[in-house]
Amino acid sequence: MEFALLATLIERSVEMFVAPLFAQFNWPKIWQMYVALALGLLLAFGAKLNVAAVIFPTLALPEAIAYTITGVLIGGGASLLHEFLPASK
């Protein structure tokens, strides 16, 4: 699924590019989570991604809320996304 691929892409990008910077400057690792969240939100709003339509197909959500849910799930990484998405058949 596309959303899992994007979540993995953001997760690995933060691990490869952001984590070394945090280690070099001795910044708290907890802030890496916020960087991933910001990237997820930026991607969701920029590409108008709506994972809420997959999770809640009968629920009509405003676009801003749907994109925010998508951004949080994508920014949370692949494991968080797999907890919410229905299993593929």
C-alpha positions in Angstrom: 0.0 0.0 0.0 1.2 3.5 -0.8 0.8 4.8 2.7 3.0 2.2 4.2 5.7 2.9 1.6 5.5 6.7 2.5 5.6 5.9 6.2 8.7 3.7 5.7 10.3 6.4 3.5 9.9 9.1 6.2 11.0 6.7 9.0 14.2 5.7 7.1 14.9 9.3 6.0 14.8 10.5 9.6 17.0 7.6 10.7 19.5 8.3 7.9 19.6 12.1 7.8 18.2 13.6 11.0 19.5 11.1 13.6 23.1 11.8 12.8 22.6 15.5 13.2 20.9 15.0 16.5 23.8 12.8 17.6 26.5 15.2 16.4 24.9 18.2 18.3 23.8 16.1 21.3 20.2 17.2 20.9 17.5 15.1 22.7 16.3 12.2 20.5 12.6 12.8 21.4 12.7 15.7 18.9 13.3 13.3 16.0 9.6 12.2 16.5 8.5 15.8 15.9 10.6 16.1 12.8 9.0 12.9 11.4 5.6 14.2 12.3 6.3 17.5 10.5 7.5 15.6 7.4 4.4 13.4 7.5 2.0 16.4 7.8 3.9 18.3 5.0 3.7 15.3 2.7 0.0 14.6 3.5 -1.1 18.2 3.0 1.2 18.7 0.0 0.1 15.6 -1.9 -3.5 15.7 -0.5 -3.3 12.2 0.9 -6.3 10.8 2.7 -5.8 7.5 4.6 -8.9 8.3 6.6 -11.0 7.2 3.5 -9.4 3.8 3.8 -9.8 3.4 7.5 -13.3 5.0 7.7 -14.9 4.5 4.3 -18.4 5.6 5.3 -17.3 8.6 7.4 -17.1 12.0 5.6 -14.4 14.0 7.2 -13.3 17.6 6.3 -10.2 17.5 4.2 -8.0 19.2 6.8 -8.8 16.6 9.4 -8.4 13.8 7.0 -5.0 15.1 5.9 -4.0 15.6 9.6 -4.8 12.0 10.4 -2.9 10.9 7.4 0.1 13.0 8.3 0.2 11.7 11.9 0.0 8.1 10.7 2.6 8.5 8.0 4.9 10.5 10.4 4.5 7.8 13.0 6.2 5.3 10.9 5.3 2.0 9.2 4.5 0.2 12.5 2.0 2.8 13.6 0.4 2.8 10.2 0.0 -1.0 10.1 -1.8 -0.9 13.4 -4.6 1.2 11.9 -4.9 0.0 8.3 -6.9 -3.1 7.6 -4.9 -6.1 6.6 -4.3 -6.6 2.8 -5.7 -9.7 1.3 
